[in-house]
Amino acid sequence: MDKPADVVLIGSGIMSATLAVMLKQLQPQLRLRLIEATTNLACEASDGWNNAGTGHAGLCELSYTPSRDRSGQVPIARAVQVFEQFEHSKQFWSRLTQREILGEAQDFIRAVPHVCFLTGSEGVAFLTARHNALREHHFFRQMKLTCDPLEFERWAPLVMEGRAPTPIAATSGAGTEVNYGLLARRMCHWLQNQADCEILSGWKVTKLTPVAAGWQLTLNSSGSNETQRQMASFVFVGAGGGSLALLQSTQLKEFRGLAGFPIAGQWLVCDEPQACARHHAKVYGATPKSAPSLGAGHLDIRYLGGQRQLLFGPFASWTTRFLKQAGSWMDLPRSLRIDNTMPLLQAAVHNRALVNYLIGQGLQSMNHRLKSLREFFPRAQPEQWRLIQAGIRVQTIKPEDGGKIYFGTEIFSNRDKTLAALLGASPGASVAVSIAMEVIRKCLPNLLANSDGQQRMKQLIPTYDLDLKLPQNMEIYQATTRAAEDCLRLGTVD
């Protein structure tokens, strides 16, 4: 730490790991340092047990197409954008796989159908309209729709067996299941072996101080309480729930008034072999009306700890912690400032339905959770399921939003672009590659200022400078997605 770094990245999750690898591929001589507060890497939000593992591509998530407009059409712009961003992720991962950086692709990504399932006449009408709107775009041309219970039972037998007769509609698209924690750790392991690149675990950054040469970071050792200083020209804060406190420590006016709203999660987990062997999809349902931005409940096949698992949830609850492993019950109180108290109170007033929903979720008994599970899996056996704690998402509240909460992912930076931070949640890890590209364009444009840098980026992400959403780029999209999927072995479903 006695030598200045060109770039310091705080946090070892998928965001920091992705940006670090991209930077090192673009300019190998960069002096990089990645600092992680815990002794284990990528053990917070990126860890496989702490997130849904969905390769978010707009196929099954109704929160990206929440309602119909006045003409009765379903707006699809958000779903199309997320789909393109995940295409960038697949291209990047495939190129890193070819360069033997990530190891065997099937360890961290698998082909899993993404299914959306609704019941009742209103649900059937909406899902049909959504499918018709999405099918008009070349990204979603292969998506299937069925209103036939027998056909849907072949897609997801656990969801249909024992279900009372009712109108149903379901769509299915070629999606993925991703272990973002493993993916981040493999990136970190590669970084550890590169020249002028170091990973420090067990060191917590407690303060960021602007200086003439960039930034001075104050670090404390979790094992010895030792304090060190680190100088850096550029800092990326990818510390998840720990990011807000670091931005506040800068005392820059760009970050005044920012507040954090933490939401904890829980999963029901089943590893009974027969049940797991009969489910081959991620099945998403309707979003809760009182908290639509939190997303829908879903029954997922997962590949964690070397075996197939079934996960159902997520169940949300109120917490004052900002991090699951490295957090404290004092995180929320310590984040309060004179300038952010009013935005936080406004958020509580404007989102009373959300607050009540979180309280209700947190007070649920196991029987209530099993009742929710049986809406997806009517014949679920209680003794086969256990409750685990998932990750914590901290939603950013900005003073200019007047108390409104937007559940998205956003990059914050200071005026001179020597610091960037990622705040927010879904789609999060799925679009880490697009976020890294945005950070580079916004804060480190010199890396793409000449033909050599542009060519290096194109070798990593062939379509980084193209708009794949445009009809005239349909054939390019088809060729690049086929090449990425072949490399990642996504042609067949297990």
Residue pairs with C-beta under 8 A, 6 or more apart in sequence:
1 33
1 200
1 219
1 228
1 229
1 230
3 31
4 31
4 213
4 214
4 231
4 232
4 233
5 31
5 32
5 33
5 230
5 231
5 232
5 233
6 30
6 31
6 32
6 232
6 233
6 234
7 20
7 23
7 30
7 31
7 32
7 33
7 232
7 233
7 234
7 235
7 236
8 32
8 33
8 34
8 35
8 215
8 217
8 230
8 232
8 234
8 235
8 236
9 16
9 19
9 20
9 32
9 33
9 34
9 35
9 235
9 236
9 238
10 16
10 35
10 205
10 217
10 235
10 236
10 237
10 238
10 239
10 242
10 243
10 246
11 34
11 35
11 36
11 37
11 44
11 237
11 238
11 239
11 240
11 242
11 243
12 34
12 36
12 41
12 42
12 184
12 185
12 188
12 199
12 201
13 42
13 44
13 45
13 46
13 180
13 184
13 238
13 240
13 429
14 42
14 46
14 180
14 181
14 183
14 184
14 429
14 432
15 46
15 238
15 422
15 429
15 432
15 435
15 436
16 34
16 236
16 238
17 34
17 42
17 183
17 184
17 185
17 187
17 188
17 191
18 92
18 184
18 187
18 432
18 433
18 435
18 436
19 236
19 238
19 432
19 435
19 436
19 439
19 440
20 32
20 34
20 187
20 188
20 191
20 197
21 96
21 101
21 187
21 190
21 191
22 92
22 433
22 436
22 437
22 440
22 460
23 30
23 32
23 440
23 444
23 447
24 30
24 32
24 191
24 194
24 197
25 456
25 460
26 440
26 447
26 448
26 453
26 456
26 457
26 460
27 447
27 453
28 194
28 195
29 196
30 196
31 196
31 197
32 191
32 194
32 196
32 197
32 198
33 197
33 198
33 199
33 200
33 230
33 232
34 188
34 191
34 197
34 198
34 199
34 200
35 199
35 200
35 203
35 205
35 217
35 219
35 230
36 199
36 200
36 201
36 202
36 203
37 202
37 203
37 204
37 205
37 222
37 239
37 242
37 326
38 44
38 201
38 202
38 222
38 325
38 326
39 201
39 202
39 222
40 201
40 325
41 184
41 185
41 188
41 199
41 201
42 180
42 181
42 184
42 185
42 188
43 181
43 325
44 50
44 240
44 241
44 323
44 324
44 325
44 326
44 391
45 51
45 240
45 241
45 324
45 391
45 392
45 393
45 428
45 429
46 180
46 181
46 184
46 429
47 180
47 181
47 391
48 179
48 180
48 181
48 182
48 302
48 304
49 267
49 304
49 388
49 390
50 181
50 265
50 324
50 390
50 391
51 180
51 390
51 391
51 428
51 429
52 282
52 298
52 300
52 311
52 314
53 177
53 178
53 179
53 180
53 300
53 302
53 304
54 60
54 61
54 114
54 175
54 176
54 177
54 178
54 282
54 298
54 300
54 430
55 86
55 89
55 90
55 109
55 175
55 176
55 177
55 178
55 430
56 82
56 86
56 426
56 427
56 428
56 430
56 431
57 82
57 83
57 86
57 87
57 114
57 173
57 175
57 176
57 430
58 64
58 65
58 76
58 78
58 79
58 80
58 81
58 82
58 83
58 134
58 139
58 140
59 79
59 83
59 114
59 116
59 140
59 143
59 171
59 173
59 174
59 175
60 114
60 115
60 116
60 171
60 173
60 175
60 282
60 283
60 284
60 298
61 79
61 82
61 116
61 284
61 295
61 296
62 116
62 130
62 284
62 286
62 287
62 296
63 287
63 292
63 293
63 294
63 295
63 296
63 407
63 426
64 78
64 79
64 82
65 74
65 75
65 76
65 78
65 79
65 130
65 133
65 134
66 287
66 292
67 74
68 74
68 126
68 129
69 75
72 129
73 129
73 133
74 126
74 129
74 130
74 132
74 133
74 134
75 133
76 130
76 133
76 134
76 137
79 134
79 140
80 137
80 139
80 469
81 469
82 427
82 430
82 431
83 139
83 140
84 139
84 467
84 468
84 469
85 427
85 430
85 431
85 433
85 434
86 427
86 430
86 431
87 463
87 468
87 477
87 480
87 481
87 484
88 431
88 433
88 434
88 437
88 461
88 463
88 464
89 430
89 431
89 432
89 433
89 434
90 176
90 481
90 484
90 485
90 488
90 490
91 433
91 460
91 461
91 462
91 463
91 480
91 484
92 433
92 460
92 461
93 102
93 105
93 108
93 109
93 183
93 433
93 484
93 488
94 105
94 483
94 484
94 485
94 487
94 488
95 459
95 460
95 461
95 487
96 102
96 187
96 460
97 103
97 105
97 487
97 488
98 487
101 186
101 187
101 190
102 108
102 183
102 186
102 187
102 190
103 186
105 487
105 488
105 489
106 489
107 179
107 182
108 178
108 179
108 180
108 182
108 183
108 186
109 176
109 177
109 178
109 179
109 183
109 488
109 490
110 176
110 177
110 303
110 490
110 493
110 494
111 174
111 175
111 176
111 177
111 490
111 491
111 492
111 493
111 494
112 175
112 176
112 177
112 280
112 281
112 282
112 300
112 301
112 493
113 155
113 172
113 173
113 174
113 175
113 280
113 281
113 282
113 493
114 172
114 173
114 174
114 175
114 281
114 282
114 284
115 155
115 156
115 170
115 171
115 172
115 281
115 282
115 283
115 284
116 127
116 130
116 170
116 171
116 283
116 284
116 285
117 152
117 156
117 159
117 168
117 169
117 170
117 283
117 284
117 285
117 376
118 124
118 126
118 127
118 168
118 169
118 170
118 285
118 286
119 166
119 167
119 168
119 169
120 166
120 167
121 167
123 167
123 168
123 169
123 286
124 147
124 167
124 168
124 169
127 145
127 169
127 170
127 171
128 145
128 147
128 169
130 171
131 143
131 145
131 171
134 140
134 143
135 141
135 143
137 469
138 471
138 474
138 477
138 478
139 468
139 469
139 477
140 173
142 173
142 174
143 171
143 172
143 173
144 171
144 172
144 173
145 169
145 170
145 171
146 152
146 155
146 169
146 170
146 171
146 172
147 167
147 168
147 169
147 170
149 160
149 163
149 165
149 168
152 159
152 160
152 168
152 170
153 159
153 160
153 161
155 170
155 172
155 281
156 170
156 279
156 280
156 281
156 283
156 299
157 278
157 279
158 275
158 278
158 279
158 299
158 376
158 377
158 379
159 283
159 299
159 376
159 377
159 378
161 378
161 379
162 378
162 379
163 378
172 281
174 490
175 282
176 490
177 282
177 300
177 301
177 302
177 303
178 429
178 430
179 303
179 304
180 429
188 199
191 197
191 199
192 198
192 199
200 219
202 221
202 222
202 223
203 219
203 220
203 221
203 222
203 228
204 219
204 220
204 222
204 326
205 217
205 218
205 219
205 239
205 246
206 218
206 219
206 220
206 249
207 217
207 218
207 246
207 249
208 215
208 216
208 217
208 218
208 235
208 237
208 246
208 247
208 249
208 250
208 419
209 215
209 216
209 217
209 218
209 249
209 250
210 250
210 252
210 414
210 418
211 231
213 231
213 233
214 231
214 232
214 233
214 234
214 235
214 418
215 231
215 232
215 233
215 234
215 235
215 418
215 419
216 229
216 230
216 231
217 229
217 230
217 231
217 232
217 235
218 227
218 228
218 229
219 227
219 228
219 229
219 230
220 226
220 227
221 227
221 228
233 418
234 418
234 419
234 420
234 443
234 444
235 418
235 419
235 420
236 419
236 420
236 421
236 422
236 439
237 243
237 246
237 247
237 419
237 420
237 421
237 422
238 421
238 422
239 246
240 322
240 323
240 392
240 394
241 260
241 262
241 321
241 322
241 323
241 327
241 331
241 392
241 393
241 394
242 322
242 323
242 326
242 327
243 394
243 421
243 422
243 423
244 258
244 259
244 260
244 322
244 335
244 394
244 396
244 423
245 322
245 331
245 334
245 335
246 421
247 255
247 258
247 412
247 421
248 255
248 258
248 335
248 337
250 414
250 419
252 414
252 415
254 412
254 413
254 414
254 415
255 412
255 414
256 337
256 339
256 340
256 399
257 339
257 340
257 343
257 398
257 399
257 400
258 340
258 396
258 397
258 398
258 399
258 412
258 423
259 335
259 336
259 340
259 341
259 343
259 344
259 347
259 396
259 397
260 322
260 332
260 335
260 394
260 395
260 396
260 397
261 344
261 347
261 394
261 395
261 396
261 397
261 405
262 319
262 320
262 321
262 322
262 331
262 332
262 392
262 393
262 394
262 395
263 294
263 316
263 317
263 318
263 319
263 358
263 392
263 393
263 394
263 395
264 316
264 317
264 318
264 319
264 321
264 362
264 389
264 390
264 392
265 313
265 314
265 315
265 316
265 317
265 389
265 390
265 391
265 392
265 393
266 313
266 314
266 315
266 316
266 317
266 369
266 387
266 388
266 389
266 390
267 311
267 312
267 313
267 314
267 315
267 387
267 388
267 390
268 311
268 312
268 313
268 315
268 369
268 370
268 373
268 385
268 386
268 387
269 309
269 310
269 311
269 385
269 386
269 387
269 388
270 276
270 309
270 310
270 311
270 312
270 380
270 384
270 385
270 386
271 307
271 308
271 309
271 310
272 310
272 381
272 384
273 308
275 310
275 381
275 384
276 301
276 307
276 308
276 309
276 310
277 308
279 299
279 301
279 310
280 301
280 493
280 494
281 300
281 301
282 298
282 299
282 300
282 301
283 298
283 299
283 300
283 376
284 296
284 297
284 298
285 296
285 297
285 298
285 375
285 376
286 296
287 293
287 294
287 295
287 296
288 294
288 296
288 357
290 353
290 354
290 356
290 357
291 316
291 353
291 354
291 357
291 358
293 405
293 406
293 407
294 316
294 354
294 357
294 407
295 314
295 407
295 426
297 312
297 313
297 314
297 372
297 375
297 376
298 312
298 313
298 376
299 310
299 311
299 312
299 373
299 376
299 377
300 310
300 311
300 312
301 308
301 309
301 310
302 308
302 309
302 310
302 311
303 309
312 372
312 373
312 376
312 377
312 385
313 390
314 390
315 361
315 364
315 369
315 372
316 357
316 358
316 361
316 362
317 358
317 361
317 362
318 355
318 358
318 359
318 362
319 392
320 329
320 330
320 331
320 332
320 333
321 327
321 328
321 329
321 331
321 332
321 392
322 331
322 332
322 335
322 392
322 394
323 331
323 392
324 389
324 391
324 392
327 392
328 334
336 344
339 399
340 397
340 399
342 399
343 397
343 398
343 399
343 401
343 403
344 397
345 403
346 402
346 403
347 397
347 403
347 404
347 405
348 355
348 403
349 403
350 402
350 403
350 404
350 405
351 403
351 405
354 405
366 382
366 387
369 387
370 380
370 382
370 385
373 380
373 385
374 380
393 425
393 426
394 423
394 425
395 405
395 407
395 424
395 425
396 410
396 423
396 424
397 403
397 405
406 424
407 424
407 425
407 426
408 424
408 425
408 426
409 422
409 423
409 424
409 425
409 426
409 427
409 428
409 431
409 435
410 422
410 423
410 424
411 420
411 421
411 422
411 423
411 435
411 438
411 439
411 442
412 420
412 421
412 422
412 423
413 419
413 420
413 421
413 442
413 443
417 442
417 443
418 443
419 443
420 439
420 442
420 443
422 435
433 461
437 457
437 461
437 464
440 447
440 448
441 448
446 453
447 453
448 454
448 457
454 465
457 464
457 465
458 464
458 465
462 480
463 473
463 476
463 477
463 480
466 473
466 476
467 473
468 476
468 477
468 480
484 490
485 491
